[in-house]
Amino acid sequence: MRVRGMLVVFILFLLWTTGGCGGQQGQGDRNESPESKRVLINGAGASFPNPLYSRWIAEYCKLNKNVQINYQSIGSGAGIQQFSQKVIDFGGTDAPMPDDQLARAPGEVLHIPTVMGAVAVTYNIPEVKGKIRFSQDVLADIYLGRVKKWNDRCLKDLNPEVILPDRSILVVHRSDGSGTTNIFTDYLSSVSPEWRQKVGKGTAVDWPVGVGGKGNEGVSRQVQATEGAIGYVELAYTLLNKLPFALLKNSSGQFVEPSVEGTMAAAAGAANKMPDDLRVSIVNAPGHNAYPIAGYTYVLAYREQGDPDKGRELARFLWWAIHEGDQIANDLHYAPLPEEVQKKVEEKLKSISFEGKPLL
């Protein structure tokens, strides 16, 4: 019994001393360099880059175990709203914030392009094995509800080698505020005066026809589940879900498929339009190989950060993403930033500060 009692005392002593070390270690954490602190960063927004951001975050956090980054795919509109309310540390959007939203924001907002992507037009017609071609006006007429059948004469004329079925077209669009929608409707507005006048562009519009799906995920599922459906999603979602994608007629008259190369060609064609704040459209860009429905996706961050540790780690993550994340982006069919845009982004990241002092 005496031995057992001594053993209990010894165990209690060990527990007390290790607990004390843990307490002292916690105090030590507060005095250590920022690199050793556990930092949690929350972001939310665009579903367009979600497959890429998920991979980037997983890889970055393996290399930086003191950092935890969460990103929720809730759509650009909801991401901008939560970011503007400072519910999250950074937002994701494919639609640059307009001037009126920037004026209401509780701080100076930086638009940080991360990659570019293509918005693919996808469809579900089991009988058709080849790729369907769409011209600008025909695609607009489908979304205006004017072209209702897959075997409409205008589609048959564009696709003489494809046997198109006598089946109704079900238009699928986003039901939530969406940067992908902004890119798609920006394109339709640029090629169709009627669309521009009747519907316009934006993260959410009054659709003339069709049914909605939430997120790129929801549109993909809706198209996949419904024969005769047509929808628009970021290219990665067509590949992940094994959905076909259309060939679109570009501003040079060429029918091109969505691709990294076509997106980079679109960016090159619109390079001279990149303003200092980096908010730019690259839809219907000039260039023989340019894919016409492409766009940048952005991370939104406040120039002046309220938490130096979060601000520093966010800037470091984004710096890593635009430099070391290129291969992952290519693997998932996103286009890395052009070199001249990358340099502009570097300057934006260097401007992120706390109490006026740069964090990088």
C-alpha positions as CSV (number, residue, x, y, z in Angstrom):
1,M,0.0,0.0,0.0
2,R,2.9,2.3,0.9
3,V,4.5,1.7,-2.5
4,R,1.2,2.3,-4.3
5,G,0.7,5.5,-2.3
6,M,4.2,6.7,-3.3
7,L,3.4,5.8,-6.9
8,V,0.2,7.9,-6.9
9,V,2.1,10.9,-5.4
10,F,4.8,10.5,-8.1
11,I,2.2,10.4,-10.9
12,L,0.5,13.5,-9.4
13,F,3.8,15.2,-9.3
14,L,4.5,14.4,-13.0
15,L,1.0,15.7,-14.0
16,W,1.5,18.9,-12.0
17,T,4.9,19.6,-13.5
18,T,3.9,18.8,-17.1
19,G,0.8,21.0,-16.6
20,G,3.0,23.8,-15.4
21,C,5.2,23.4,-18.4
22,G,2.2,23.6,-20.6
23,G,1.1,26.7,-18.9
24,Q,4.6,28.2,-19.3
25,Q,4.7,27.1,-22.9
26,G,1.4,28.9,-23.6
27,Q,2.9,32.1,-22.0
28,G,6.0,31.5,-24.1
29,D,3.9,31.3,-27.3
30,R,2.7,34.8,-26.7
31,N,6.3,36.0,-26.6
32,E,7.5,34.1,-29.6
33,S,7.9,35.4,-33.1
34,P,4.7,35.6,-35.3
35,E,5.9,32.6,-37.3
36,S,5.4,30.2,-34.4
37,K,1.9,31.4,-33.5
38,R,-1.2,29.4,-34.4
39,V,-3.1,31.6,-36.8
40,L,-6.6,31.0,-38.1
41,I,-7.8,32.8,-41.3
42,N,-11.3,32.5,-42.6
43,G,-12.4,33.3,-46.2
44,A,-15.5,32.7,-48.3
45,G,-16.9,33.6,-51.7
46,A,-16.6,32.5,-55.3
47,S,-17.2,28.9,-56.2
48,F,-15.3,29.5,-59.5
49,P,-11.8,29.0,-57.9
50,N,-12.9,26.6,-55.1
51,P,-11.2,23.5,-56.5
52,L,-8.0,25.4,-56.8
53,Y,-8.2,27.2,-53.4
54,S,-8.9,23.9,-51.7
55,R,-5.7,22.4,-53.1
56,W,-3.6,25.5,-52.5
57,I,-4.7,25.7,-48.9
58,A,-4.1,22.0,-48.2
59,E,-0.5,22.3,-49.7
60,Y,0.3,25.5,-48.0
61,C,-0.8,24.4,-44.6
62,K,1.3,21.3,-44.9
63,L,4.3,23.6,-45.2
64,N,3.2,26.0,-42.6
65,K,1.7,24.1,-39.7
66,N,1.1,27.2,-37.6
67,V,-1.5,28.4,-40.1
68,Q,-5.1,27.2,-40.6
69,I,-7.0,28.6,-43.6
70,N,-10.7,27.9,-44.2
71,Y,-12.5,28.8,-47.4
72,Q,-16.2,28.4,-47.9
73,S,-17.6,28.2,-51.5
74,I,-20.7,30.4,-51.0
75,G,-20.7,32.5,-54.2
76,S,-19.2,35.8,-55.0
77,G,-22.2,37.9,-53.9
78,A,-22.3,36.3,-50.4
79,G,-18.5,36.5,-50.2
80,I,-18.5,40.2,-50.9
81,Q,-21.3,40.7,-48.3
82,Q,-19.5,38.8,-45.6
83,F,-16.2,40.5,-46.4
84,S,-17.8,44.0,-46.3
85,Q,-19.3,43.2,-42.9
86,K,-15.9,41.9,-41.7
87,V,-17.4,38.5,-40.9
88,I,-14.4,36.9,-42.7
89,D,-10.8,37.8,-43.1
90,F,-10.8,37.7,-46.9
91,G,-13.3,37.4,-49.7
92,G,-13.3,35.6,-53.0
93,T,-15.0,37.0,-56.1
94,D,-14.9,36.7,-59.9
95,A,-16.8,40.0,-60.1
96,P,-14.8,43.1,-59.0
97,M,-16.6,45.2,-56.4
98,P,-18.2,48.2,-58.1
99,D,-17.4,51.7,-57.0
100,D,-20.5,52.1,-54.8
101,Q,-19.7,49.0,-52.8
102,L,-16.1,50.1,-52.4
103,A,-17.3,53.4,-51.1
104,R,-19.4,51.7,-48.4
105,A,-16.6,49.3,-47.3
106,P,-15.1,49.8,-43.8
107,G,-11.6,50.2,-45.2
108,E,-9.6,50.4,-48.4
109,V,-10.1,47.2,-50.4
110,L,-7.5,45.5,-52.5
111,H,-8.4,43.4,-55.5
112,I,-5.8,40.7,-55.7
113,P,-6.0,38.5,-58.9
114,T,-5.0,34.9,-58.1
115,V,-5.6,33.1,-61.4
116,M,-7.7,33.3,-64.5
117,G,-10.3,30.8,-65.6
118,A,-12.6,29.9,-68.4
119,V,-16.4,29.7,-68.1
120,A,-17.5,26.7,-70.1
121,V,-20.8,26.2,-71.8
122,T,-21.9,22.6,-70.9
123,Y,-24.9,20.5,-72.0
124,N,-26.5,17.1,-71.6
125,I,-27.4,15.5,-74.9
126,P,-26.5,11.8,-74.7
127,E,-26.9,11.2,-78.4
128,V,-24.3,13.8,-79.3
129,K,-20.7,12.6,-79.1
130,G,-19.0,15.5,-80.8
131,K,-18.7,19.1,-79.5
132,I,-21.5,21.5,-80.3
133,R,-20.6,24.9,-81.7
134,F,-22.3,28.1,-80.6
135,S,-22.0,31.6,-82.1
136,Q,-22.4,34.7,-80.0
137,D,-25.9,35.5,-81.2
138,V,-27.2,31.9,-80.9
139,L,-26.0,31.5,-77.3
140,A,-27.6,34.8,-76.4
141,D,-30.9,33.8,-78.1
142,I,-30.9,30.5,-76.1
143,Y,-30.6,32.4,-72.8
144,L,-33.2,34.9,-74.0
145,G,-35.5,32.0,-74.5
146,R,-35.8,32.6,-78.3
147,V,-34.1,29.3,-79.3
148,K,-36.1,26.6,-77.6
149,K,-35.1,23.3,-79.4
150,W,-31.8,21.6,-79.9
151,N,-32.6,21.0,-83.6
152,D,-33.4,24.7,-84.2
153,R,-32.3,25.7,-87.7
154,C,-29.7,28.2,-86.3
155,L,-28.0,25.4,-84.3
156,K,-28.1,22.9,-87.2
157,D,-26.5,25.5,-89.5
158,L,-23.6,25.9,-87.0
159,N,-23.3,22.1,-86.6
160,P,-23.9,20.4,-90.0
161,E,-21.9,17.3,-89.0
162,V,-23.8,16.8,-85.7
163,I,-27.3,15.2,-85.6
164,L,-29.1,17.3,-83.0
165,P,-32.2,15.8,-81.4
166,D,-35.8,17.2,-81.4
167,R,-35.6,18.0,-77.7
168,S,-36.4,21.1,-75.7
169,I,-33.6,23.1,-74.3
170,L,-33.6,23.6,-70.5
171,V,-31.6,26.7,-69.6
172,V,-29.8,26.4,-66.3
173,H,-28.3,29.4,-64.6
174,R,-27.0,30.4,-61.1
175,S,-29.6,31.0,-58.4
176,D,-27.2,32.8,-56.1
177,G,-25.1,36.0,-56.5
178,S,-22.2,34.7,-58.6
179,G,-19.0,36.0,-60.1
180,T,-19.3,33.3,-62.8
181,T,-22.7,34.8,-63.7
182,N,-21.0,38.2,-63.8
183,I,-18.4,36.9,-66.3
184,F,-21.1,35.1,-68.4
185,T,-23.5,38.0,-68.5
186,D,-20.7,40.4,-69.2
187,Y,-19.9,38.3,-72.2
188,L,-23.5,38.2,-73.4
189,S,-23.8,42.0,-72.9
190,S,-20.7,42.5,-75.0
191,V,-22.0,40.5,-77.9
192,S,-25.7,41.0,-77.8
193,P,-27.3,44.5,-77.8
194,E,-30.6,43.0,-76.9
195,W,-29.2,41.1,-73.9
196,R,-27.4,44.3,-72.8
197,Q,-30.6,46.3,-73.0
198,K,-33.1,43.7,-71.6
199,V,-31.0,41.8,-69.0
200,G,-27.5,43.4,-68.6
201,K,-24.7,42.1,-66.5
202,G,-24.0,41.4,-62.8
203,T,-23.6,38.8,-60.2
204,A,-27.4,38.4,-60.2
205,V,-29.8,39.2,-63.0
206,D,-33.5,38.7,-63.9
207,W,-33.2,35.7,-66.1
208,P,-35.7,35.6,-69.0
209,V,-36.0,31.7,-68.8
210,G,-34.6,28.7,-67.1
211,V,-34.0,27.1,-63.7
212,G,-31.4,28.0,-61.1
213,G,-28.6,26.0,-59.3
214,K,-26.6,27.2,-56.4
215,G,-22.9,27.5,-57.1
216,N,-20.9,26.0,-59.9
217,E,-21.6,22.7,-58.1
218,G,-25.4,23.1,-58.3
219,V,-25.4,24.1,-62.0
220,S,-23.2,21.1,-62.8
221,R,-25.5,18.7,-61.0
222,Q,-28.6,20.2,-62.6
223,V,-27.1,19.8,-66.1
224,Q,-25.9,16.3,-65.3
225,A,-29.3,15.3,-64.1
226,T,-31.4,16.7,-66.9
227,E,-31.3,15.6,-70.6
228,G,-31.5,18.6,-72.8
229,A,-30.1,21.0,-70.3
230,I,-27.5,23.7,-71.0
231,G,-25.5,25.6,-68.4
232,Y,-22.4,27.6,-67.7
233,V,-19.7,26.6,-65.2
234,E,-16.0,27.1,-64.6
235,L,-14.0,24.7,-66.7
236,A,-12.7,22.6,-63.8
237,Y,-16.3,21.6,-62.9
238,T,-16.9,20.2,-66.4
239,L,-13.8,18.1,-66.1
240,L,-14.4,17.0,-62.5
241,N,-18.0,15.9,-63.5
242,K,-17.1,14.5,-66.9
243,L,-19.4,17.0,-68.7
244,P,-19.0,18.0,-72.3
245,F,-18.2,21.6,-73.2
246,A,-19.0,23.6,-76.3
247,L,-16.9,25.4,-78.9
248,L,-17.6,29.1,-78.9
249,K,-17.0,31.6,-81.7
250,N,-14.6,34.3,-80.6
251,S,-14.1,37.8,-81.7
252,S,-11.8,36.7,-84.5
253,G,-14.4,34.3,-85.9
254,Q,-12.6,31.1,-84.6
255,F,-14.4,28.4,-82.8
256,V,-12.4,27.6,-79.7
257,E,-12.7,25.4,-76.7
258,P,-12.2,26.5,-73.1
259,S,-8.6,25.9,-72.1
260,V,-5.7,27.4,-70.1
261,E,-4.1,28.5,-73.4
262,G,-7.3,30.2,-74.6
263,T,-7.7,32.0,-71.3
264,M,-4.1,33.2,-71.4
265,A,-4.6,34.4,-74.9
266,A,-7.6,36.3,-73.8
267,A,-5.6,37.9,-71.0
268,A,-2.9,38.9,-73.4
269,G,-5.4,40.5,-75.7
270,A,-6.8,42.6,-72.9
271,A,-3.5,43.3,-71.2
272,N,-3.5,47.0,-72.2
273,K,-6.8,47.4,-70.3
274,M,-5.5,46.4,-66.9
275,P,-5.9,49.5,-64.6
276,D,-3.9,50.2,-61.4
277,D,-6.7,48.8,-59.2
278,L,-6.6,45.5,-61.2
279,R,-10.3,45.4,-61.8
280,V,-10.7,44.4,-65.4
281,S,-12.9,42.4,-67.9
282,I,-11.3,40.0,-70.4
283,V,-14.5,38.7,-72.1
284,N,-14.6,38.7,-75.9
285,A,-11.0,39.7,-76.0
286,P,-9.2,40.0,-79.3
287,G,-6.9,37.3,-80.5
288,H,-7.0,34.3,-82.9
289,N,-6.9,31.7,-80.0
290,A,-8.6,33.8,-77.3
291,Y,-11.4,32.0,-75.4
292,P,-14.3,34.5,-75.2
293,I,-15.8,33.8,-71.8
294,A,-12.8,34.1,-69.4
295,G,-12.0,36.2,-66.4
296,Y,-9.8,36.8,-63.4
297,T,-10.8,35.6,-60.0
298,Y,-9.9,37.9,-57.0
299,V,-9.1,37.7,-53.4
300,L,-10.5,40.7,-51.5
301,A,-8.3,42.0,-48.6
302,Y,-8.2,45.2,-46.6
303,R,-5.0,47.2,-47.1
304,E,-5.0,48.1,-43.4
305,Q,-5.3,44.9,-41.3
306,G,-6.9,44.8,-37.9
307,D,-4.8,41.8,-36.8
308,P,-1.1,41.8,-37.8
309,D,-0.7,38.0,-37.5
310,K,-3.7,37.3,-39.7
311,G,-2.7,40.0,-42.2
312,R,0.9,38.8,-42.4
313,E,-0.1,35.1,-42.9
314,L,-2.7,36.0,-45.5
315,A,-0.2,38.1,-47.5
316,R,2.4,35.2,-47.2
317,F,-0.2,32.7,-48.4
318,L,-1.2,34.8,-51.4
319,W,2.5,35.4,-52.3
320,W,3.1,31.6,-52.2
321,A,0.0,31.0,-54.3
322,I,0.9,33.3,-57.2
323,H,4.5,32.0,-57.2
324,E,4.6,28.4,-56.1
325,G,1.0,27.5,-56.9
326,D,1.3,27.8,-60.7
327,Q,1.7,24.0,-61.3
328,I,-1.4,23.2,-59.2
329,A,-3.3,25.9,-61.1
330,N,-2.3,24.3,-64.5
331,D,-3.2,20.8,-63.3
332,L,-6.7,22.0,-62.5
333,H,-7.0,24.0,-65.7
334,Y,-6.7,27.5,-64.3
335,A,-4.4,29.9,-66.0
336,P,-1.6,31.5,-63.9
337,L,-1.2,35.2,-63.9
338,P,0.7,36.9,-66.8
339,E,4.1,38.1,-65.6
340,E,3.2,41.8,-65.8
341,V,0.1,41.2,-63.7
342,Q,2.0,39.1,-61.2
343,K,4.3,42.0,-60.6
344,K,1.3,44.3,-60.0
345,V,0.0,41.8,-57.5
346,E,3.3,41.7,-55.7
347,E,3.1,45.4,-55.1
348,K,-0.5,45.1,-53.8
349,L,0.7,42.4,-51.3
350,K,3.6,44.5,-50.2
351,S,1.1,47.3,-49.4
352,I,-0.9,45.2,-46.9
353,S,-0.1,46.8,-43.5
354,F,-0.9,47.1,-39.8
355,E,-0.9,50.5,-38.2
356,G,0.7,51.8,-41.4
357,K,3.6,49.4,-41.4
358,P,3.9,46.8,-44.2
359,L,3.5,43.2,-43.1
360,L,5.7,41.6,-45.8
